[in-house]
Amino acid sequence: MDWLEKSLREDFDLPPKNPSEEAQRRWRSAVGALVKNRRRRFRMVADLDSRSQNEARRRSIQQKIWLALYVQKAAITFIDGAKHKEYHLTDDIIKAGFSINPEELASITSKHDHKALGMHGGIDGISKKIRSTFDRGVSASDLDTRQSIYGVNRYAEKPSRSFWMFVWDALQDMTLIILMVCALISAVVGLASEGFPKGMYDGLGIILSILLVVMVTAISDYRQSLQFKELDNEKKKIFIHVTRDGSRQKISIYDLVVGDIVHLSIGDQVPADGLYIHGYSLLIDESSLSGESDPVYISQDKPFILAGTKVQDGSAKMMVTAVGMRTEWGRLMSTLSEGGEDETPLQVKLNGVATIIGKIGLVFATLTFVVLMVRFLIEKGLTVGLSKWYSTDALTIVNYFATAVTIIVVAVPEGLPLAVTMSLAFAMKKLMNDKALVRHLSACETMGSAGTICTDKTGTLTTNHMVVDKIWIAEVSKSVTGNNTLEDLNSVISPTTLGLLLQGIFENTSAEVVKEKDGTQNVLGTPTERAIFEFGLKLEGGHNAEDRACTKVKVEPFNSVKKKMAVLVSLPNGTYRWFSKGASEIIVQMCNMMVDADGNSVPLSEDQRKNILDTINSFASDALRTLCLAYKEVDDFEDDSDSPTSGLTLISIFGIKDPVRPGVKDAVKACMSAGIIVRMVTGDNINTAKAIAKECGILTDDGIAIEGPDFRSKSPEEMRDLIPKIRVMARSLPLDKHTLVTNLRGMFHEVVAVTGDGTNDAPALHEADIGLAMGIAGTEVAKESADVIVLDDNFTTIINVARWGRAVYINIQKFVQFQLTVNIVALVINFVSACITGGVLLSQQCSCCGSI
């Protein structure tokens, strides 16, 4: 089999992820014209020509959108009195209680028409005309009415292929067409020589066999297409937070209606066109829609937000003004046909196997026909002579030709690549039941050969159910897990200090209290933010909320590079105060003051700084996540100014408990016994990371823990010696994860799986052989870059994916080897049988996989 492997390496070798178009065209060219049924063989591989056409069409539409947004808009502003299209209210719109035409409403946002927006009274006027309020949203009782008037949030898709289309595809098999011609000739000659009905038997038998093969093939392929459609629908499920009936709800983007109040945050894909209500530092990436690479800041002056764009930074509330086919994104997506998913390396190799065996089968079929014809001519010449020919002679020659064609039918495993695709699809279905959504087929193969898993800590190895366990404030450390938290803190700090702490907690947070449908209140936000916010609510009991009365002026959302978040608030006395919260070591470095027990700002001495760092390390050694809260008062600020990075006053240190998930230690042990190295890459304190890693069994005696800044400073030669030993990387940036993955793949040729949840993790997820995005904590940008979505954010699910991937890969390899042996043996047996008896001995082939 060495010759087969050599041939496959030369023409049918494909990287497992992001293959180049040149590599994809190379193996297609190697297959050549020797394909029995091109429609069926290439159904589950990418249509490169269609992709090229789609890309050209996409660029053309993006250019038109760009012109509409940035050129025509500018031109119209210079043309005074430009005429606007007249829109009329129909009886249905008036009867439903709305006061604006759907087309006009959609055009205001899509064309960024400030003038039309002003004519309708701005966003406040629009909200009244579509019967929506900023605080309560729309009513669930009139969702159907809104969908009938303003449309549903779906774009037009091409109808699914019917069963009869699969029947037609199965009939395109060249060998079956030849056999049908042979059957027709056999029937005509048989009728002429033997009469009806005896002369019809051979031809009719062939036709019935062909029809049976075609129906079984079509049924199998149709069922497979339904399964893939179901999986594709799962991939498209995206949920978004909206306010309806005054309560915060999580709904599918397909249920979104005009008037909904949508909550946007970093990493979200905007699900519909809308108008900005309010928010903080909202930065939108419009490149997917307009091709414009520079992000756009959204504000009250520029309130238009378009579907299909992505939130690059900040957060906001948006009122939906157009959905589905009334958005530019909907029209863009409806014009693009599916180019197909990239083929997997195993699919390509099996196409190569089918091609090579097809060539061998063609040689054997030709030899068979030649041998049978020579034997026939010799026998005929010795008996009646070659000068006399009868209709039975023609029938014999037709049967010999049919025998030769049957050898090709039986020998060539034409359906083998499709059978493997079905096996991978079954694995995808099974993994979905195990809380893993596989977005790309190749991930099922590649995961089976992973040698390294680079995993996050928070929410993946840990439960993500966080609570504040300890707090340091005014040089005092306190455990705050008991019921007497407020009394304990009141005994060591003044009401002024407590008020400052509560102000920092409630103002500098991304968490919020929302009202549920049943009237209960719930805290929404990231687990870390929720833990601190709930701690603040517990502290607030009995404390005067007016002490922290202030107004937010500017917000800097958490940034994984800066590792902090900040907010600027205006105080009743006319001054301003910055609150910063983030990674402990980073915030402490920015501080030169601290709050004492009486609420006064006092200088921070070196001894006190050392004690604070010792406290942080003590918290971290207990496997607690540590965050610091600090503030700085300023008299004035500039709109484009960033939060201060020096001169801050330290308020407190939080120690947050996040227990290790049950089963993680056993899962890590299973990985190590299978030869898979688990590496933890986290933004947390190195002592916290080491404590969790030891508890999970990741950090062993021969492994090391390193911080991101140290890792970045290493030369390529130092990294070559260092990387194999790394088990924990703490205080890392997304770029550090990307660098680690790149070097593991490039220097050490490892097959690497990487987990990620943030927008900045997208490059590492894309670079890895298998990118695993978190389904709960992950942003839409991260999920879009991933190969697998871990629906429950659990590390044990990742191990299940690896186990299934390995099992599927091994079983498919065994099946392929067995199938090749069977096909080659059948080829030889049929050749010998045909030469001796004039017919094939093994003539029944599975239409699905080619097995005999």
N, C-alpha and C positions, 0 to 999 in steps of 0.2 A: 504493500500500500504506500511505499515511499514516493512512487511516481505520482500517486494521487495527491498526497500532501504537498508535494513540490508544485504541482500545477495549481492547487488551491491557493498556495501562498503567493504565487506570481500574479494571478488574475483576480482572485476572489478574497483578498484580505481587506478588511474594513475596520477602522477604529470603532470602539464601542460607543463613542459619543462625539457629536458634532463632526461627522465625516465631511470631507470636502466634496464639492460637486464633481471634481475631476475623478476622485476615487469611486464615486457612485456611477459615473458614466463609464468608467473603465470596466467594471464587472458586467454592466449591461452589454457593452460592446463584446466582451468575451463570450457571453451567452450566444450572441449572434442570432441567426435566423432559425437555428435548430431548436425550436420550441413547438411542442404539439399544440398548446393553447395559450397564446400570449395574454389573452384577457384574464384567464384564471391564474396563470403563473405569477403575473405582476400585479394582481389586484391589491395585495397588501404591502406594496412597496411604493415609495414616493414617486409621483409623476413629476419629473424634473421640468419638463416643458410647461406643464400647468403652473408649477411654482414660479418659473421665470415670467410667465404671462401675468400671474397674480402680482408679483413684485413690481413689474412695469406698470400695471394698472393701479396698484396702491400708490406708487410714486406720483403718477399722473393726478390721482384724486387728491393726494396730500398737497400737491402744488396748487390745485384749484382752491382747496380749503385755505391754504396759506395766503393766496391772493385775496380771497374773500375776507379773511380776518385782518390782514395787515396792510393791504394795498387799497382795495376798494373802500374800506372803512375810512382810511386817511383821505382818499379822494372825495368821498361824500361830504366829509366835514368842511371841505373847501368850497363845495357847490351849495350856495345858499338856496334854501327853498327846494331842495331835492324832493321829488315826488315820491310818496310812499304808496305801496300797493293798498288798494281798498279791500278791507275784510268786512264781512257781514255776519251778524249773529243769526244762526238758523233757529227754527222753532224748538228743535231738540235741545240746543244749548240754553235757550231762555227757560224752557220748561224745567231743565235740570238745575236751574238757579245760578248758572255761571254767566259772566259778563265779558268774556273775551274769547275770540275765535282760536281754536287750537293751532291753526297754521300761523296766525299772527303771534301767538305766544311763543311758538317754537322759533320763529324767525328773529325775535328780539334777542334771544340768547345766541343762536347760531351765527347771526350777523353782527353780534356785539353792538346792537343798535341803541346807543344812549338816548338818542332823540325820542324814539318810540317808547322807551322805558319811562322817560320823563313825562311824556304825554299821558301815560296811564297812572301817573302818580308815584313813580318809583316802585321799589319792591313792596312797600306798604300797600300801594294801590293795587298791584298785581295780586297780592295775597287776598285782598278783599274780593277781587273779581273771580278768583278760583276757590273761594270759601275755605281758606286755610288760615290758621293763626300760628305765630312763631312759637308760642308756648304749648299749644295743644295739638298742633298739626291738623290732620284731617280726621274725619269720623270713619270708623270701620264700616258703618252701615251704608255708606254711599260709594264704596270701592268699585262695585260693578258699574255704577253710573259713570264714574270718572273714567273707567276703562273703555266704556262704550263711546264716550265723547272725545277723550283725549288720547285713547289708544293704550295698548298693553306694552310692557317693556320687553319686547322680543323683536328680533329682526327676522326678515323673511329668509327661510332656509330652503334649500332644494329638497323636494320630496324624496323619501327613502326609496331605494330600489325595490321593485316588486319581485315576487317569486318568479314570474315568467321571464324577467330580465336575467335571472340566474340560469334559467333553463336555456335561454338563448346563448349565454356565455359558455355553458357546457357544450353546446352544439358546435362551438367554434374550434373544437379540437380537430387538428388536421388529420390525425390518424382515424378518428371516427368518421370524418367526411370521406376519406378514402375507402373505408370499410362500407359506408353507405353506397358509394358508387359501385363497389364490388358486389354488394348485395343486389343492387338493381340489375347489374349485368348478369349475375347468377340467375336471378328470377326470369329475365328475358330469355336467356339461353335455355334455362330449364323448361320453360313453357314451350319453346320451339322444339326441343328434343324429346321431352317426356310428357308434355301436356299438363292440363290442370286436373287435380291439384298437386300431383306429385312433384312437378317441376318447380313449384313455389316453395317447397319445404326449406331448402338451404338458404335461399335469399331471405325468406320471412324470418327464419331463425336468427340470422345475423341482425336484421332490423330490430327484432324484439330485444335482443341482447344489448344493442346500442341504446334503445329507449330506456331500458332498465338502468344502464350505467348513467345516462344523462339525468334521469329523475333522482337517483340516489345522490349524484354529485350536486344537483341543484338544491335538494332538500338540505344536505349537509352545509353547503355554502350559505344558504339563506338563514339557517339557524345560527351560524357563526356571525353573520352580519347583524342579526338582532342582538346578539350578545355584545358585540363591539359597540353598537349604538347605545346600549344600556350603560356600558362603561364610559362612553363619551359624555353621556348626560351627567354622570356622577362628577366628571372632571369639571363640568361647567357650573356646578353648584357653588354660588358665592352668596354669602350672607352679609347684610349691612344693618347698622343700627339706625332706627328712625323713631320719631316721636309721633304717636297716634293716640287720639283720645286722651291726651295729656300724660301718657306714660311712655317710657322708653321701651322699644321692642326690637327684637332681632328677626329680620325677615329675609326671604330670598330676594335677590335683585329682580327676579321675574314678577314678583308681586308688587313692585314699586309702582306708584301712581302719581300723576301730576298733583302737586300740592303737598306731597310728603315732605317732612322736615328730616333731612338726612344728616347724620353726624359723620364727619370725615376726620381721619387721623393719618399719621405717617404710614405710607405703604399701601394705602387703599387705592383701588381703581375706582374712579368716579363712575357710578352706574347709570347716570342719566344727565341730560342737560339741566342746569339750574342756576339760581341766583344766590350770591353770597349774602348771608344774613349777618353773622358776626363770627369772629374767630381770632386766632393769634398766629401771626407770621406764616400765613398759608402760602406755600410755594408749590406751583403746579407744573408738572412735566408734560408738555403738549406734543412731544416728538412723535408719539405713536399716531397722532391724528394729523398734525400739520407738517411734520418733518422738522419743525423748528427745535434746535437743540438747546437753546437757552431757556431755562425755566421762567415761569411768569408769576409775579407776585399778585395775589388776589386781595382786593380790599373793597371798601365801600365805593371808591372811585372807579374801580375795575371789577365789577361784581360777577362777570360772566364766567361760568365753569362748564366745560364741555364733557360729555360722556366719552369714555375710553382713555381719558388722560389719567395721570397718576399723581397722588399727593407725595411730593418729595420732602416736604417739611411742614411743620405746623399742624394746626387743627382748626376746624370750623364747622358751622351749621350752614346747610344749603337747602333752599326750597326748590323742589323739582318743577321744571317748567315744560319739559318735553321728554318723551320716552320712546323707545323702540325705533320705528322707521321714521319718526319725525326728528331724530337726532342725526348729526353728520356721521357719527360712529355707526349707527344702525345702517345708514345708506352705504357706508364704506364696506361694512362686513357682508352685506347682502350681495354686493357685486363681486366678491371674491369667492371662487370655488375652492374646495378642499384640495390641497396639493399632496395630501397623504403624509403619513408619518415616516420618518427615516427608518429604513430597513435595519434589522439587527445583524450583527456579524454572523450569527448562526444561520439566519435566513439566507445571507449571501453565500455562505459556504455550501449550503444545501442546494442552492440554485446552481452552484458550480458542480456539485456532485451529479445532479440531474443532467446537466449539460454534458459532462464527460461520459457518463453512462449512456446518454442518448447517442453520442457519437459511436461508442462501442456497439450499441444495439443496432445502429444503422449499418455498420460494417457486417455484423452477424446476419442481419436481415438480408442484405445484398448477397452475401455468400450462400445463405439458405436458398434464395430464389434461383441463383445461378446453379447450385448443385441440383436442385429439383428439376430445373429446366434441362440441364445436361442429361440427367438420368431419364427424363421423359423422352427427349429426342433420341437417345440411344435405343431405348426400348421400342419406340415407334419405328425407328429406322430398321431394327432387326425383325419386326413383326409385319407391318403393312407397308413400310416405306414412308419416306418423307414427302412423297408427291401426293398422297391422299390425306385430306383433312376433313374432320367431321365436327359437328356442333359440340359433341362431348369433349373434343380436344380443347376447344375454347373455354368450356366450363372448367376443365382441369387446370388450364393455365391461370384462369381467374382465381381458382381456389388456392393455387400455389402462391399467387401474389397476396391474397388475403392472409395466408399463413405467414408470409414474410412480414406483413404489416402488423399482424397479431404479436409477433415476437417483439416488435418495437413497443407496442402497447403494454405488454407484460413487463418488458425489461426496464423501461424508463420510469423512475419514481417521480412523475410529473407533479403529483399532489403532495410530495413530501415537504417542501417549504411551507405549504399551506397548512399541513398537519401540525408542523412545529408551531406555527402562528396560533393555531387553535389551542395547543398545549400551553403556550404562554398566556393566552387569554384566560384559560381555566385557572392558571396560577394567579392572574390578576384578580379574578373573581374571588378566589379563596382568600387572598390577602386582604381584600376589601372587608370580608367578614371578620378578619383579624385586625381591623382598624388601621389598614394601610392602603391608601389609594395610589396605585401605580399609574403615573401619567404617560410613561414611555415604555413600550414593550422591551426595549433593550435592557432596561433596569433589571428585569427578571433574570436575564442571563448574567449581567455583569455583577449583580449583588452576590451571586454564588461564588465568585472568585475574589471577593474583597479581602485584602490583607490588613487594612487599617481602617478604623472608624474614628473620625475626629468628632467628638460630641460636645454639645453645650452642657452646662451643669444645671442651671436653673430651669425647672419644669421638665427636663428630660431625665436626668439622674435623680432629681428631687421631686417632691410632690407638687410644688408650686402653690401649696396652701400655707401662706406666710402669716406670721404674727410677730409683733414686737415683743421680744423676750427680755431685753435689757436696754437701759438708757443711761447715758452719762450726761449730766448737766450740772453746771456750777461746781465742777471738780468732785462730783459725787456720782458713783455708779449704783444703780438700783435695778433689781429684778422687778419686772412689772407684769408678771403673769397672774398674780393673785387678784382678789376682789377689792383690795384696799389701795389700789394704785394712786388715786387722787390724794388720799390721806397721807400716804408715804411721801409723795412729792411735796405736798404742802408743808410737811414738817421740816424740809431742808431748803426750800426756795420760796421767794416772796410771790404774791399775786402778780406783781409786775413782770417777773421772770416767766411765770406760767403763761401770762397773757401774750408775751413775745413769742414763746414756744408755739402756742396755739395759732397765733397769726401766721407764723412761718409754715405750719402744717397745712392750714386750710387755704392759704393763698397760693403757696407754691406747690401745687399738685395737679395731676391730670385726672385724678379720681373725682367722682361726683355722686351725689345722692339722687337716685331716680325713683319715681313712683311706679310700681308695678300695676298690672291690671286689677289685681285683687285689693289694691289700696295700700299694700305694704311698701315700705321703703327699702331700697337695696343700694349698696355701694358698688359702682362700676369703675373699672380701671384695671391697670396691670396689677398682678398680685402684690408687688412691692408697694405701689402707691396705695392700694387698698388697705394693706396692713397698717401703714402709717396713718392713713385717714381714719380708720376704725379706732386706732389708738387715741387719736385726737378727739374723736367723738366720746370716747370713754372718759377722757380727761375733762371734757368740757362741762360735764354734769355740775350744775350749780355755779359755773363761772359766768361772769357777765360778758355776753358776746359783743357788747358795744366796745369793749377794750380793744378789739381787733377790727373795728369798723374801718374800712378803707376801700379804695377802688383800684381795680387792675388797670394798668396803663399799657404794659407791654409784657409779652410772654416769650421765653425761649424754651421750646420743648426739649426734652432729654435728647442729647446727642451722644451717640456711641463713641465718637472720636474725642469730644471734650469730656465725656463721662460726667456730665452735670446738666441740670436744668435750672432755669432762673425765671423770676418774675419781678417786674417793677410795679410798685403800688404807690398811689398818692394817699397821704395821710391827712386827717382833718385839719392839721395845723398848716397845710400848704406845702410841706416838704415831701420828699419822695424817699422810698426805701426799697432797695434791692434785696430779695431773698434768693440765695443759691443753695442747692441741695445736690449731692452727688457722692462720688467715690471719696472715701474718708481721707486718704493720703493727699489727694488733689485739693480738696477743700481746705484741709488744715494748712497746706503750704500757702494758700491765699490769705490766711488769717494772721493778723498781728495783734488782735484784741480778743477778749472773751467776755461772756456775760457772767457776772458773779451772782450770788444768791439773792442779792437785793435788786437785781435788774440793771446794774450799772455796767458800762463797758470799761474794762480794766486791761492794761497792757499784758501781753502774753509773754511770759519769761521763757527762757530756754528750758528750765527745769519743768515748768508747766507743759511746754510743748512735748518734752520727752515723756512725761506722765500720760499725756493724751495719746501719743503714739503707742505707748505700752498698753493703754486701755484698748485701743483699736486691735492690737495684736492679741490681747487676751480674749476679746470678743470673737475674733476670727478663729483662734485656736479651739474655741468651743463650737466651731462649725456654724457661726452666725454671720450673716451678711451684714456689713457695716456701712452706714450712710451718715454723712455729716450735714447739719443745717447751720447756715451762717447768714449774716445780713450786713448791709452797708447803707447808711443814710447819705443822700445827696440832695443838694439844693435845686438842681436843674438837670435836664438830660436832653440829648439830641435824638431825633427819630431814628437815625441810622446807627446809633451807638450800641455796642454790645455790653453785656453784663460785665461788671468789674472783675478783674482777676487778681487784685491785691487790695490790701487795706480792709479786709472783711473782719467781722466780729463773730467768733464762734459761739453758737447757741447750745447745740447738743450733738450727741452721737447716738444713733439708733443701732441696736443689735437685733437683727431679724432672723427668726428661726424658720428654716425650710428643710424638713426632714427628708432623708433619702427614701426613694420609692421602694416598697416591698418587692423583692424579686430581682432588684438590680444587681446585687452582689453575686447571685447565682448566674445571672445573665452574663456578667463580665467574666466570671470563671469559665463559663461555657465557651466564650469567645477565645479566651487564652488557650484552652485545651484544643480548640480547633485551629490554632495558629493565627488568630486575628488579634492584632494589637489595638487596644482601646486607648485613645488619647483625649484628655479633657482640655478644651479650649474655652476659657471663660473670662469675662471682664471683671470678676470679683477679686478681692484681696487674696494674695498668694497663700496666706495662712488658712483662710476659709477654704480655698480650693484644695489645699493639701489635706486638710482634715476630712473633707468630703471624699476626696480621691482615695485616701487610706481606708475609709469606711466602706467604699465600694469595691476595693481591691484593685483599683487602677494603678495607684502609686506603689510600686514594688521596690525592693531593696536595690535592684540594679537600674531603676528609673530615676529621672530627675525632674524637678519642677523649676520653671523659669518664668520670668516676667516678660511681658511684651516688649518693653523698651530695651531690655538686655538682648532679646532675640533679634530685634531689628538692627542692633549695632554690630552683629556678627558678620564677618566676611563669608563669601561662598565656601572657602576652604574650612573655616570654623564650623559652618552649618553642616557640612558633610560629615564631620565627626560628631556633632551635637545632636542632630535630628533623630538618629536611631534610638537615642537614650531618652528623649523627651516623652514624658507621660502626662505632664500637666503644664499648661501655659496660662498664666493668670495676668490680669490687667492687660488683656490683649485688645487690639483694635481689629476691625473686620479685615484690614489689609494684612495683619499678621496671620490670620487664618488662611487667607488667599495665598500668602507666601509659603506657608507650611505645606499646603496642599500641592502647590506648583512644584516645590522641591521634592516632596515625596514621590510625585509622579515622574518628574524629570530626572532627578539624581538617582533615585532608587527603584524606579520603574514599578512602584507599588500601585495596586488597584485600590483607590481611596474612596471611602464613603464619608460624607460630611453632613452634619446637621446644622440648621440655621433657622432663625425666625424673623430677623430684622431685615429691613430694606437694604442695609449695607452688607448683609450676608450674601446677597444675590451673586456677586462675582465669584465667591468661593463655591457656592452651590453649582454655578454654571461650569466652573473649572473642574470640579471633582468628577470622578467616573460615575459616582452615584450621589446626587444631591437629595437630601432628605429635609423637607420643610415641615415645620410644626403646624398641625392643623388648627390648634386652639390659639396659641400665642403668635403664630406666624402671620406676617402681612401678606397681602395679595401679590406684592412684588416678589417676595421670597418664594411663594408657592408657584408662581409663574416660571421661576428659574429652576425649580426642582424637578427631579425625576419621580420621586415618591413623596407623598404627603402623609405624614404620621398623624392620623386623625385624633389620637388620644395623647400625643406629645410624650409617649412613654418609651423609655430605652428598651424595655423588653419587647416592644413591638418591632423595633429596629432589628433585634436579634432574630425574631420570627421571620422577618423579611429575608435576612441573610440565610437562615436555615432553608426556607422555602426555595430561595434562589438557587442555593447549592443543590438541593434535591432535584429541582426541575432540570438544572443544567446537566447533572450526572445522568438522570434517567433519559433525557433526550439524546445525550451522547451514546448511551448504550443502545437505545432504540435505533438510532441512525446506523451504528455499526452492524447491528443485527439485520436491518433493512438492506444495507448494501450487500451483505453476504448472501441474503436470500435472493436479491435481484440478480447478482452475478451467477449464482448457482442455477437459477431458473433460466437465465440466458443460455448457459451451456447446455442444460438438459433439453430445452426446447430446440436448440440448434441441432443437437444429435437426433432428437426424436423426429424433427422435420425431415432431416436428411434420410432417415431410415424408413419412416412410415408415411411421410408426406403431410403430417399434421403436428400441432404442438401438443405437448403433454400437460403443461401448466398454463392454463389460459384464462384464469379468473383473477382479476386484479382489483383491489380496493380503490374506488374512485377518489377516496379522501386522501390516502397516504401512499398508495402505490403498493401496499403489501399484497401478497399472493395467497 
